């Protein structure tokens, strides 16, 4: 195997990324729109140069935004899409016509706005210089105005009301399912979090509301009434009508503005993705004034969808699947999909998480499905939970004989691949082994950088990886014992 190891050599792009990420980090919140408004006013308010579709919620924002973008592109529009976080490279956050902008264009946009950022920094509004997320948001709005785009699909970073993206007045506001996450920042109850995310619903907007708990729905509908926005509710005004499994995805039937749209191939797995598709179609049709889209255009748009890091298979024999599920709501959806669409036997998990996530809850969700879990940690941020601490939690759930520790993610991938291959080597039965990397978007991104050649490109090439080249022999494993017995001690 040759790992696609990211280079450590300095480059202009890496220096630029370091310059930007050295600012106040996005996982810390400085709740104010004063800085981003000051900057965009200096830039001529680029966020007003095109119509905006904004997407908020706890889970499903990214995949739904990708689907909306693909539908609008199929309809002939030039699109801009802003997303966060990125998997491998920062340029993924700013996409034009479905592709990340180039590193060269990224540098040009930064050079254009940098003097204005410095002016706002000098003011230190609310006692804080411009944060990383505020700067990257302004760069996206400026890049879309320069392109120019026909429509921008904007994914919020965290929350809604005080999110830097919310300086735009979206004509279509999409609220995905709301659950408990970032409670230390957004509120300790569903209602409090819903109130924060409802801030993207502006006067006169079309509000596309995915299925919600009663607690969240009450808050969202009250917001619509308050500002005069028209709500459209999943299960009442739009939604998924039917689905069935298909090779490399699923065939779905959606309720659109003109009635049912049949025989849509969605190259993503899981009922949650099928439901997200229903939300995406409603948002696209709301943008067109609830004029029914041509069914052939709808089918074309969904068939072209790609969603890296969302139950994405990046290697075969045995398969390695990447999924950035980082909270219990997302983990439950992923676990259901893994059981339905993959049915790996055995399934070996490579799990790496952030310190502030519900590690115990997430591991309990995966315990019935994972034959073994390899505890690892991310290398690109100090926020990562150390592998040894994660393993201590996992041991209380899985038992020591099913828990393994490999702090380096490349080592964890190699070991997990070896573990997945053990039953086949011992019995001669081909079985259906597989590996899932999950627990963090950052972990999924780091694994993708290791496993996928040119990981930021739309067309990808699997890296040739043979675990036998990396010491995973039966002699090391022991023919009659657990491969890593006592590894958590």
C-alpha positions in Angstrom: 0.0 0.0 0.0 1.1 3.5 -0.6 -0.7 6.0 1.7 -1.7 9.3 0.1 0.0 11.2 2.9 -0.5 15.0 2.9 2.7 16.9 2.3 4.3 18.8 5.2 6.2 21.0 2.8 5.4 24.7 3.1 3.4 26.3 0.3 1.7 29.6 -0.4 -1.7 28.0 0.1 -0.7 26.3 3.4 0.7 29.6 4.7 -2.5 31.3 3.7 -4.6 28.7 5.5 -2.4 29.0 8.6 -2.9 32.8 8.5 -6.7 32.4 8.4 -7.0 29.6 10.9 -4.8 31.5 13.4 -7.8 33.8 14.0 -10.5 33.2 16.6 -11.6 29.6 15.9 -15.0 28.6 14.6 -15.8 26.3 17.5 -15.7 29.4 19.8 -18.6 31.8 19.3 -18.4 35.6 19.6 -22.2 36.2 19.2 -22.4 39.4 17.2 -23.0 40.3 13.6 -21.3 43.7 14.0 -17.9 42.6 12.6 -19.2 40.7 9.6 -21.7 43.6 8.8 -18.9 46.1 9.1 -16.8 44.1 6.6 -19.5 43.4 4.1 -20.5 47.1 4.1 -17.0 48.0 3.2 -17.1 45.4 0.4 -20.4 46.8 -1.0 -22.7 44.1 0.6 -21.9 41.3 -1.9 -24.5 39.0 -0.2 -27.2 41.2 -1.7 -25.9 40.7 -5.3 -27.9 37.4 -5.8 -30.8 35.5 -4.2 -29.9 33.2 -1.3 -31.2 29.9 -0.1 -30.0 29.3 3.5 -29.9 26.0 5.3 -29.8 25.5 9.1 -30.5 22.6 11.5 -28.6 20.1 13.6 -28.0 17.4 11.0 -28.4 17.1 7.3 -27.5 20.6 6.3 -24.6 19.8 4.2 -26.1 16.9 2.2 -29.3 18.9 1.6 -27.4 21.9 0.4 -25.5 19.7 -2.0 -28.8 18.3 -3.3 -30.3 21.8 -3.7 -27.3 22.9 -5.6 -27.4 19.9 -7.9 -31.1 20.4 -8.7 -30.5 24.1 -9.5 -27.5 23.3 -11.7 -29.6 20.8 -13.6 -32.1 23.6 -14.2 -29.4 25.6 -15.8 -28.4 28.0 -13.0 -24.9 29.0 -12.0 -24.6 28.3 -8.3 -22.4 29.2 -5.4 -22.4 27.0 -2.3 -20.9 27.8 1.1 -20.4 24.9 3.5 -18.5 24.1 6.7 -16.5 22.4 7.9 -14.3 21.1 5.1 -13.1 17.5 4.8 -9.6 17.9 3.4 -8.9 21.5 2.1 -10.4 24.8 3.0 -11.3 25.6 -0.6 -14.1 23.0 -0.3 -16.1 25.6 1.7 -16.5 27.9 -1.3 -17.9 26.0 -4.4 -18.8 27.4 -7.8 -20.9 25.2 -10.1 -20.5 22.3 -7.8 -16.7 22.4 -7.5 -14.4 24.0 -4.9 -12.7 27.1 -6.1 -9.1 26.8 -6.9 -6.3 27.6 -4.5 -5.3 30.4 -6.8 -8.8 31.9 -6.8 -9.0 31.5 -3.0 -5.8 33.5 -2.6 -7.1 36.2 -5.0 -10.3 36.6 -3.0 -8.4 36.9 0.3 -6.0 39.4 -1.3 -9.0 41.5 -2.3 -10.7 41.6 1.1 -7.6 41.5 3.4 -7.2 45.3 3.6 -10.8 45.7 4.6 -10.5 42.9 7.2 -7.6 44.8 8.7 -9.8 47.9 9.0 -12.5 46.0 10.9 -9.8 44.3 13.1 -8.6 47.8 14.1 -12.1 48.5 15.5 -12.2 45.2 17.6 -16.0 45.5 17.7 -17.4 43.9 20.8 -13.8 43.4 21.9 -12.9 40.8 19.3 -11.1 41.0 16.0 -12.7 39.2 13.0 -13.0 35.5 13.6 -12.0 32.8 11.1 -15.6 31.9 10.3 -16.5 35.5 9.7 -13.7 36.0 7.3 -14.3 32.8 5.3 -18.0 33.7 5.1 -17.2 37.1 3.7 -14.8 35.5 1.2 -17.6 33.2 0.0 -20.1 36.1 -0.4 -17.5 38.1 -2.3 -16.5 35.2 -4.5 -20.1 34.5 -5.4 -20.7 38.2 -6.3 -17.5 38.3 -8.5 -18.4 35.1 -10.4 -21.3 36.1 -10.6 -23.8 33.4 -9.5 -27.5 33.1 -10.2 -28.1 31.8 -6.7 -26.1 31.0 -3.5 -26.9 28.1 -1.3 -25.5 29.0 2.2 -25.1 26.5 5.0 -25.0 28.0 8.4 -22.0 27.2 10.6 -23.6 26.9 14.0 -27.0 28.2 15.1 -28.7 30.8 13.0 -29.5 34.2 14.5 -25.9 35.1 15.3 -24.3 33.0 12.6 -22.1 35.1 10.4 -23.9 33.8 7.3 -27.1 35.4 8.6 -26.2 38.8 7.2 -27.9 37.6 4.0 -31.7 37.8 3.8 -32.6 34.4 2.3 -35.7 34.2 0.2 -35.8 30.5 1.0 -35.0 29.4 4.5 -34.5 25.7 5.1 -34.6 24.2 8.6 -33.4 20.7 8.9 -34.2 18.4 11.9 -33.2 20.0 15.2 -31.7 18.0 18.1 -29.5 18.7 21.0 -26.0 19.6 20.0 -23.6 22.5 20.9 -25.8 22.9 24.0 -23.1 24.9 25.8 -23.5 27.5 23.0 -27.0 27.3 21.6 -29.1 26.4 24.5 -29.9 23.4 26.7 -33.4 22.6 25.3 -34.7 21.8 21.8 -36.9 25.0 22.1 -33.9 27.2 22.8 -31.9 25.7 20.0 -34.8 26.0 17.6 -35.2 29.6 18.5 -31.6 30.3 17.6 -31.8 28.4 14.3 -35.2 30.1 13.4 -33.3 33.4 13.1 -32.6 32.6 9.4 -36.3 32.9 8.7 -36.7 36.5 7.5 -39.8 38.6 6.7 -41.6 37.3 3.5 -39.4 34.3 3.1 -40.5 30.8 2.1 -39.7 28.5 5.1 -39.0 24.9 4.3 -39.4 22.9 7.5 -38.1 19.3 7.7 -39.8 17.0 10.1 -39.4 18.3 13.7 -40.3 17.4 17.2 -43.3 19.2 18.5 -41.1 21.3 20.7 -39.1 22.6 17.7 -42.0 22.8 15.4 -43.9 25.2 17.7 -41.0 27.5 17.8 -40.4 27.5 14.1 -44.1 28.1 13.2 -44.2 30.9 15.8 -41.2 32.5 14.1 -42.9 32.2 10.7 -46.1 33.9 12.0 -44.0 36.7 13.7 -42.2 37.7 10.5 -44.8 36.8 7.9 -42.9 33.9 6.4 -44.8 31.1 4.6 -44.1 27.7 6.2 -44.0 24.5 4.1 -43.9 21.4 6.3 -42.5 18.0 5.5 -45.2 15.3 5.5 -47.9 17.9 4.8 -46.8 20.0 1.9 -43.9 17.9 0.6 -41.8 14.8 1.4 -40.7 11.3 0.7 -43.5 9.0 -0.6 -41.6 5.8 -1.2 -38.1 4.3 -1.4 -36.4 1.1 -2.3 -32.8 -0.1 -2.3 -30.8 0.0 -5.5 -27.2 -0.7 -6.5 -25.0 2.2 -5.1 -28.0 4.1 -3.8 -31.8 4.0 -3.7 -34.8 4.7 -5.9 -37.1 7.3 -4.4 -40.5 8.8 -5.0 -41.0 12.4 -3.9 -44.0 14.7 -3.5 -43.3 17.8 -5.5 -45.1 21.0 -6.3 -46.8 19.3 -9.3 -47.5 16.0 -7.6 -45.4 12.8 -7.2 -42.1 12.5 -9.1 -41.2 8.8 -9.6 -38.1 6.8 -10.4 -35.6 9.2 -8.9 -32.2 7.6 -8.5 -30.3 9.0 -5.5 -26.7 7.8 -5.2 -26.7 8.0 -1.4 -27.9 5.5 1.1 -30.3 5.7 4.0 -33.9 6.9 4.7 -32.4 10.1 6.2 -30.9 10.9 2.8 -34.1 10.1 1.0 -36.0 12.5 3.3 -33.3 15.1 2.8 -33.9 14.8 -0.9 -37.6 15.7 -0.3 -36.5 18.8 1.6 -34.1 19.7 -1.2 -36.8 19.4 -3.9 -39.1 21.6 -1.9 -36.4 24.2 -1.5 -35.6 24.3 -5.2 -39.2 24.5 -6.2 -39.8 27.3 -3.6 -37.0 29.2 -5.2 -38.8 28.9 -8.5 -42.0 30.2 -6.9 -43.4 26.7 -6.3 -43.5 26.1 -10.0 -43.1 22.3 -10.5 -39.7 21.4 -11.9 -39.5 19.2 -15.0 -39.4 15.6 -13.6 -36.5 14.8 -16.0 -34.5 17.7 -14.6 -35.3 16.5 -11.0 -34.0 13.1 -11.9 -30.9 14.5 -13.6 -30.1 16.7 -10.6 -30.4 14.0 -8.0 -28.5 11.4 -10.1 -25.5 13.9 -10.2 -25.3 14.3 -6.4 -22.0 13.4 -4.7 -21.6 13.8 -0.9 -18.0 13.1 0.2 -17.6 11.9 3.8 -21.3 10.9 4.1 -21.3 7.1 4.2 -18.8 7.3 1.3 -17.1 4.1 0.2 -13.4 5.0 -0.6 -11.8 1.6 -0.8 -12.8 -2.0 -1.6 -11.6 -5.4 -0.4 -12.4 -4.9 2.4 -14.6 -1.8 1.9 -13.8 1.3 4.0 -16.7 3.7 4.5 -16.3 7.2 5.8 -19.0 9.0 7.7 -18.7 12.2 9.7 -21.6 11.5 12.2 -20.5 13.4 15.3 -23.6 13.5 17.5 -26.2 10.9 18.6 -28.9 12.0 16.1 -26.5 11.6 13.2 -25.0 8.3 14.6 -28.4 6.7 14.8 -29.2 7.6 11.2 -25.8 6.2 10.1 -26.2 3.0 12.1 -29.6 2.3 10.6 -28.1 2.9 7.1 -25.1 0.7 7.7 -27.3 -2.1 8.8 -29.6 -1.7 5.8 -27.3 -0.9 2.9 -24.0 -2.5 3.9 -24.6 -5.3 6.4 -20.9 -5.8 7.0 -20.0 -9.0 8.9 -17.8 -8.2 10.7 -18.0 -4.4 10.9 -14.9 -2.9 12.4 -15.1 0.8 13.5 -12.4 3.3 13.5 -13.7 6.1 15.8 -12.1 9.5 16.6 -14.1 12.2 18.3 -13.9 15.8 19.6 -13.6 16.4 23.4 -17.0 18.2 23.5 -19.1 15.4 21.9 -21.3 12.8 23.5 -18.8 9.9 23.1 -20.6 7.5 25.4 -24.0 7.9 23.7 -22.5 7.6 20.3 -20.5 4.5 21.2 -23.6 2.8 22.7 -25.4 3.4 19.3 -22.6 1.6 17.5 -22.0 -1.2 19.9 -24.6 -3.7 18.5 -23.2 -3.3 15.0 -19.4 -3.1 15.5 -17.6 -6.4 16.2 -14.6 -4.3 17.3 -13.7 -0.6 17.6 -10.3 0.9 17.0 -10.0 4.1 19.0 -8.0 6.8 17.4 -7.7 10.6 17.4 -7.5 13.4 14.9 -4.1 15.1 14.4 -5.2 18.5 12.9 -6.7 20.0 16.0 -6.1 20.0 19.8 -9.8 19.6 20.3 -9.6 15.9 19.6 -10.3 13.4 22.4 -7.2 11.4 23.1 -7.5 7.8 21.9 -6.7 6.4 25.3 -9.6 8.4 26.9 -12.0 7.3 24.1 -10.9 3.7 24.7 -11.6 3.9 28.4 -15.2 5.0 27.6 -15.4 2.3 24.9 -14.2 -0.5 27.2 -17.1 0.1 29.5 -19.5 -0.4 26.6 -17.8 -3.0 24.3 -15.7 -4.8 26.8 -11.9 -4.8 26.7 -11.6 -7.7 24.2 -13.3 -5.6 21.5 -11.5 -2.4 22.0 -8.2 -1.5 20.4 -6.1 1.7 20.6 -4.2 3.2 17.7 -3.7 7.0 18.2 -2.4 7.6 14.7 -5.2 7.4 12.2 -3.1 5.7 9.5 -2.2 3.0 12.0 -5.8 2.7 13.0 -6.9 2.2 9.4 -4.2 -0.5 8.9 -5.2 -2.3 12.0 -8.9 -2.1 11.3 -8.4 -3.5 7.9 -6.4 -6.4 9.3 -9.1 -7.1 11.9 -11.8 -7.1 9.2 -9.8 -9.7 7.2 -9.2 -12.1 10.1 -12.4 -14.2 9.8 -11.8 -14.7 6.1 -8.2 -15.8 6.6 -9.1 -18.2 9.4 -12.1 -19.9 7.9 -11.6 -19.4 4.2 -15.1 -17.9 4.1 -15.2 -14.7 2.1 -17.9 -13.2 4.3 -18.7 -9.5 4.0 -16.2 -7.6 6.2 -16.0 -3.8 6.3 -14.5 -0.9 8.1 -16.3 2.3 9.1 -14.5 5.5 10.0 -16.8 7.8 12.0 -17.2 10.0 15.1 -16.0 13.3 13.6 -16.1 15.2 10.3 -12.4 16.0 10.9 -11.6 12.2 11.3 -13.5 11.5 8.0 -11.5 14.2 6.3 -8.2 13.0 7.6 -9.0 9.4 6.5 -10.1 10.6 3.1 -6.8 12.5 2.7 -5.0 9.2 3.5 -7.1 7.0 1.3 -8.2 9.0 -1.7 -5.8 10.3 -4.4 -6.6 14.0 -5.1 -9.1 13.9 -2.3 -10.6 17.3 -3.1 -11.5 16.4 -6.7 -14.9 15.3 -7.9 -13.4 12.2 -9.7 -11.5 10.1 -7.2 -9.0 7.3 -7.4 -8.7 4.7 -4.7 -5.3 4.4 -3.1 -3.9 0.8 -3.5 -3.7 -0.4 0.1 -2.9 -4.0 1.0 -2.9 -4.5 4.7 -0.5 -7.5 4.3 2.2 -4.9 3.4 1.9 -3.4 6.9 2.4 -6.2 9.3 -1.1 -7.6 9.7 -0.2 -11.3 9.7 -1.9 -14.1 11.5 1.3 -14.8 13.4 1.1 -11.4 15.0 -2.6 -11.7 15.6 -2.6 -15.1 17.1 -4.8 -17.8 15.7 -6.9 -18.5 18.7 -6.9 -15.2 20.6 -8.3 -11.7 20.1 -5.9 -9.8 17.9 -5.2 -7.0 20.4 -5.9 -8.5 23.7 -5.0 -6.2 26.6 -4.3 -3.3 24.2 -6.4 -0.9 26.4 -4.4 -1.5 29.5 
